Amino acid sequence: MYNRLKEEMKKLFLILITLGSIVFAQAQTIESSSHCIVGYVQEDGTIQGSQQTTVGYFKSDGTIEDSSHGKLGYIKQDGTIESERHKAVGYLRTNGTVENSHHIAIGYIKNNGTVENGAHSIIGYAKGVKKEWIAVVFFFIKFM
């Protein structure tokens, strides 16, 4: 009986480890305003479409790439979003306001991941995704 209990405890432990790994490996979702999943962003910056095929990458140095690793743009430390030619196309302010290249507000990213357009209508959700990544996906480069 002791051996059987020991084996059952081992199985339970392995199940818990597996479930824990699945939870931590999960990507954060990009959702439409109606909560339909339109894509995913992995912790390492890999961007996936709704079918989980890779459509792009956010690199640790701020480079934004397509699925073939071609450069699409850059995210600067100060929140400036640049094209592949290093021309400013927009800005992400520390308060979550997204501005176009003329410094006109075109959207807002709330701390809970809610994304609003310039008229404050909800256009999507991206809870747990870095704000600069949300700004790029919703306002500057259409991966999905």
ChimeraX attribute file (.defattr): number of C-alpha atoms within 10 A of each C-alpha:
attribute: neighborCount
match mode: 1-to-1
recipient: residues
	/A:1	6
	/A:2	7
	/A:3	8
	/A:4	9
	/A:5	10
	/A:6	11
	/A:7	12
	/A:8	12
	/A:9	12
	/A:10	12
	/A:11	12
	/A:12	12
	/A:13	12
	/A:14	12
	/A:15	12
	/A:16	12
	/A:17	11
	/A:18	11
	/A:19	12
	/A:20	11
	/A:21	11
	/A:22	11
	/A:23	9
	/A:24	9
	/A:25	11
	/A:26	12
	/A:27	21
	/A:28	17
	/A:29	23
	/A:30	28
	/A:31	20
	/A:32	17
	/A:33	15
	/A:34	10
	/A:35	13
	/A:36	13
	/A:37	17
	/A:38	17
	/A:39	24
	/A:40	26
	/A:41	27
	/A:42	16
	/A:43	16
	/A:44	11
	/A:45	18
	/A:46	19
	/A:47	29
	/A:48	23
	/A:49	18
	/A:50	16
	/A:51	10
	/A:52	13
	/A:53	13
	/A:54	18
	/A:55	19
	/A:56	23
	/A:57	26
	/A:58	23
	/A:59	15
	/A:60	10
	/A:61	10
	/A:62	17
	/A:63	20
	/A:64	25
	/A:65	20
	/A:66	18
	/A:67	15
	/A:68	10
	/A:69	13
	/A:70	13
	/A:71	16
	/A:72	17
	/A:73	24
	/A:74	25
	/A:75	26
	/A:76	16
	/A:77	10
	/A:78	10
	/A:79	18
	/A:80	20
	/A:81	29
	/A:82	23
	/A:83	18
	/A:84	15
	/A:85	10
	/A:86	12
	/A:87	13
	/A:88	18
	/A:89	18
	/A:90	25
	/A:91	27
	/A:92	27
	/A:93	17
	/A:94	12
	/A:95	10
	/A:96	19
	/A:97	21
	/A:98	30
	/A:99	22
	/A:100	18
	/A:101	15
	/A:102	10
	/A:103	12
	/A:104	13
	/A:105	18
	/A:106	17
	/A:107	24
	/A:108	26
	/A:109	27
	/A:110	16
	/A:111	14
	/A:112	11
	/A:113	19
	/A:114	17
	/A:115	29
	/A:116	21
	/A:117	18
	/A:118	15
	/A:119	10
	/A:120	12
	/A:121	12
	/A:122	17
	/A:123	17
	/A:124	23
	/A:125	25
	/A:126	28
	/A:127	18
	/A:128	16
	/A:129	20
	/A:130	15
	/A:131	24
	/A:132	23
	/A:133	20
	/A:134	24
	/A:135	25
	/A:136	23
	/A:137	18
	/A:138	22
	/A:139	18
	/A:140	16
	/A:141	14
	/A:142	9
	/A:143	18
	/A:144	15
